[in-house]
Amino acid sequence: MTRLVSTALAVLVSTGILPLAAEPLGIPPTYMQRVITADVPNGDAITLRAWVPGLDEGFVPQGLTVAEGQIVLGAYKGVEGSGCRLYRLDPGDARVTGTFDMPARCGHAGGLAYAGDGRLFVSDTWVLFELDLTKVFGPGAGESAVVRQVSLNFPMRGSFLTYSGGALWIGEYKKPGTAQMWRVPLEAVEKPAQPRGLTEADATTVLKIAAASQGAAFDGSGNLWLSQSSSQFGRLQKLDPSDGRVLAEYRAVAGIEDLGFDAEGLLWSTSEAGSRRWPNWPTNYPFVMRFDPARLQ
């Protein structure tokens, strides 16, 4: 009977239909004493949830993207500036299949984006890293996996990141006040107009976006999705990238961070609520999550 139940659950997970009572996948951190928040906004749209890796070590999840069918999660340790790590996760069960410690210059890893052809980008407020995905999670991966490091100059800040149509979209976290997002062609990343690195002059589009934006991703129809959050709230927005007009808006779990769409059109994200750095937030939900956008209300 146990085997039958396990098989049935595996089928439900693989088809994106996860029973609401199902336990989170993975192993909970040893410090976790609080009960997981049972009722989160749009919880019915979450079809998979798994414990964020590295919680016991003090890692706080931030950036996320989908690369070659795998989930890549970025996190910083303890407090910003204490080091960053990338985790590669199997999308079927969120099992960790590889790790990579970022160069010492990385202190936040707020945004991840995959541009295809093995080009993985990590934004870290004032620096943009390009990594060779074919090397990042290989044995003994180190500096050889780092293709380039490009400085970001004010007002351009790389709080989060996404990719579409030959360009990176670099977004800033700002609260309070309206934030900005810059579309920067890959050619400019490879050869910025200024020797000191990327500036606003390298951007072909600048969008005004909501305060407290934390992550971004493009869906299969070309819509730009953003997340906004704090310890008190979470939100998802679908935007027209041509003018930043909000097409739809949905409540989400507090602490929601970066976003990524997989080949099936499902939306992946993570929340830092309940990480070791933020153990006393009203919401306790330190998971990697998969959403079915069709279920969002």
C-alpha positions in Angstrom: 0.0 0.0 0.0 2.8 2.4 0.8 4.4 1.8 -2.6 1.0 2.5 -4.3 0.6 5.7 -2.3 4.1 6.9 -3.2 3.6 6.1 -6.8 0.3 7.9 -6.9 1.9 11.0 -5.3 4.7 10.9 -7.8 2.2 10.9 -10.6 0.3 13.8 -9.1 3.5 15.8 -8.6 4.7 15.1 -12.2 1.4 16.3 -13.6 1.4 19.5 -11.5 -1.5 18.4 -9.3 -0.1 18.4 -5.7 -2.5 17.6 -2.9 -2.8 20.6 -0.6 -2.1 18.3 2.4 1.2 17.0 0.9 4.3 17.6 3.0 7.0 19.8 1.5 9.6 17.9 -0.4 13.1 17.7 0.9 14.5 17.9 4.5 13.4 20.6 6.9 16.1 22.6 8.6 17.1 21.6 12.1 16.3 25.0 13.5 12.7 25.0 12.3 10.5 25.0 15.4 7.6 27.1 14.0 4.6 25.7 12.2 4.6 26.4 8.5 2.0 29.0 7.5 -1.0 27.1 6.3 -2.9 29.7 4.5 -0.9 31.8 2.1 -2.4 33.9 -0.7 -3.0 31.9 -3.9 -1.8 28.8 -2.1 -4.1 26.7 -4.4 -1.9 27.8 -7.3 1.2 26.2 -5.8 1.7 22.8 -7.3 5.0 21.9 -5.7 6.9 23.2 -2.7 10.3 22.1 -1.3 12.5 23.3 1.5 15.1 25.8 0.3 18.5 24.2 0.4 21.2 25.6 2.7 18.8 26.9 5.3 20.8 25.3 8.1 24.0 26.9 6.9 22.3 30.3 7.0 21.7 30.8 3.2 18.9 33.1 2.2 17.2 32.4 -1.2 17.2 35.2 -3.7 17.7 34.7 -7.5 16.1 32.0 -9.5 15.9 30.9 -13.1 15.2 27.9 -15.3 18.3 26.7 -17.4 18.3 23.7 -19.6 15.3 22.3 -17.9 16.8 22.6 -14.4 16.0 25.1 -11.6 19.0 27.3 -10.6 18.6 29.0 -7.3 20.9 31.7 -5.9 21.4 32.5 -2.2 23.6 34.6 0.1 24.9 33.5 3.4 23.9 35.0 6.8 24.0 38.7 5.9 24.7 40.3 2.6 28.4 40.3 1.7 29.1 36.9 3.4 29.2 34.9 0.2 26.8 33.5 -2.4 26.0 30.0 -3.6 24.1 28.6 -6.5 22.1 25.4 -6.3 20.9 23.3 -9.2 17.6 21.6 -8.5 15.8 18.8 -10.2 12.4 20.2 -11.3 10.6 16.9 -10.5 11.3 16.9 -6.8 13.6 19.9 -6.2 16.5 17.6 -5.2 19.9 19.4 -5.2 22.0 18.0 -8.1 24.8 20.5 -7.9 26.3 23.5 -6.1 28.6 26.4 -7.0 30.2 29.0 -4.7 30.3 32.4 -6.4 33.4 34.6 -6.5 34.0 36.6 -3.3 32.7 39.8 -5.0 29.2 38.3 -4.9 27.3 39.3 -1.8 23.6 39.0 -2.7 22.9 37.0 -5.9 19.6 38.8 -6.2 18.8 37.9 -9.8 19.5 35.0 -12.1 18.9 34.7 -15.9 19.6 32.2 -18.5 20.3 33.4 -22.1 20.7 30.0 -23.7 23.9 28.6 -25.2 25.3 28.0 -21.7 25.2 31.7 -20.7 24.1 32.0 -17.1 23.9 35.5 -15.6 23.9 36.5 -11.9 23.2 40.1 -10.8 24.6 41.4 -7.5 23.5 45.0 -7.1 26.6 46.6 -8.5 28.1 43.8 -10.5 26.9 41.4 -13.2 28.5 38.0 -13.5 28.4 35.8 -16.6 29.0 32.1 -16.0 29.5 29.1 -18.3 26.7 26.8 -17.3 28.5 23.8 -18.8 31.2 24.3 -16.2 29.4 25.8 -13.2 28.2 22.5 -11.6 31.0 20.3 -12.9 33.6 18.7 -10.6 36.1 21.2 -9.3 34.3 24.2 -10.8 35.8 27.5 -9.9 37.1 30.7 -11.5 37.2 28.9 -14.9 33.4 28.9 -14.9 33.3 32.7 -14.6 33.3 34.2 -18.1 33.2 37.9 -17.1 32.4 40.3 -14.3 30.9 43.7 -15.4 30.3 46.6 -13.0 26.9 48.3 -12.8 27.0 52.0 -12.4 24.4 54.2 -10.7 21.5 54.6 -11.2 21.6 51.1 -12.7 21.3 48.5 -9.9 21.1 44.8 -10.4 18.7 43.8 -7.6 17.2 41.2 -9.9 17.4 40.0 -13.5 15.8 38.3 -16.4 16.4 37.6 -20.1 14.4 37.9 -23.3 15.1 38.4 -27.0 18.8 39.0 -27.0 18.8 41.3 -24.0 19.1 41.3 -20.2 16.4 43.2 -18.2 18.1 44.5 -15.1 15.8 45.6 -12.3 16.3 47.6 -9.1 14.7 47.1 -5.7 13.5 50.4 -4.3 11.2 51.1 -1.4 9.6 53.4 -1.1 9.2 55.0 -4.5 9.0 53.9 -8.2 11.8 51.7 -9.3 13.3 51.1 -12.8 14.2 48.3 -15.1 16.7 48.5 -17.9 16.8 46.5 -21.1 20.5 45.9 -22.0 21.4 44.0 -25.2 23.9 41.2 -24.7 26.3 43.1 -27.1 26.5 45.9 -24.5 27.2 43.4 -21.7 30.1 42.0 -23.8 31.3 45.5 -24.7 29.9 48.3 -22.5 29.9 51.9 -23.9 32.0 53.0 -20.9 35.3 51.4 -19.7 33.9 51.5 -16.1 31.1 49.0 -17.0 27.4 49.2 -17.8 25.6 52.5 -17.4 22.1 53.7 -18.2 23.4 54.7 -21.7 23.7 51.0 -22.6 20.0 50.5 -22.0 17.6 50.5 -25.0 14.5 50.6 -22.8 13.9 51.9 -19.3 10.6 50.9 -17.6 9.1 52.3 -14.4 8.1 49.5 -12.1 6.5 49.1 -8.7 8.3 49.6 -5.4 9.6 46.5 -3.6 10.1 44.6 -6.8 12.2 41.5 -6.2 12.2 39.3 -9.3 11.3 39.0 -12.9 10.7 36.5 -15.7 9.1 36.4 -19.2 6.4 33.9 -20.0 6.0 32.1 -23.3 3.7 34.8 -24.7 6.3 37.6 -24.1 4.7 39.1 -21.0 6.9 40.3 -18.2 6.2 39.1 -14.8 7.4 40.8 -11.6 7.3 39.9 -8.0 7.1 42.4 -5.1 7.4 41.6 -1.4 8.4 42.4 2.1 7.9 40.7 5.4 4.3 41.8 5.3 3.1 41.0 1.8 3.8 39.4 -1.5 2.5 40.1 -5.0 2.8 38.9 -8.6 2.3 41.3 -11.6 2.0 40.6 -15.3 3.2 43.5 -17.4 3.3 44.6 -21.0 7.1 45.0 -21.5 6.6 47.7 -24.2 5.3 50.3 -21.8 5.2 48.7 -18.3 1.4 48.6 -18.2 0.1 46.2 -15.6 -2.1 43.5 -17.2 -2.9 41.5 -14.1 -2.0 41.4 -10.5 -2.2 38.6 -7.9 -1.5 38.3 -4.2 1.3 36.0 -3.3 3.2 34.7 -0.3 5.2 37.2 1.7 9.0 37.2 1.0 8.6 36.0 -2.5 11.7 36.6 -4.6 12.9 35.9 -8.1 10.9 34.2 -10.9 11.4 31.7 -13.7 9.2 30.0 -16.2 9.8 26.4 -17.3 9.0 24.8 -20.7 5.5 23.8 -19.6 4.7 27.4 -18.7 4.8 26.8 -15.0 6.1 29.6 -12.8 8.9 28.9 -10.3 9.9 31.1 -7.3 11.1 31.1 -3.8 10.4 32.8 -0.5 12.9 34.0 2.1 10.2 34.1 4.8 11.3 31.8 7.6 15.0 31.6 6.6 17.5 31.7 9.4 18.0 35.4 8.9 14.2 36.1 9.0 12.8 33.6 11.5 10.3 35.9 13.1 8.4 37.2 10.2 4.6 36.7 10.4 4.8 34.3 7.4 6.9 31.1 7.7 7.3 29.6 4.2 11.0 29.1 3.2 10.3 27.1 0.1 11.1 26.7 -3.6 7.7 26.8 -5.2 6.1 26.0 -8.5 2.9 27.9 -9.5 0.3 27.1 -12.1 -0.4 30.6 -13.5 -3.9 29.4 -14.7 -4.9 29.0 -11.0 -3.9 32.4 -9.9 -6.8 34.5 -8.7 
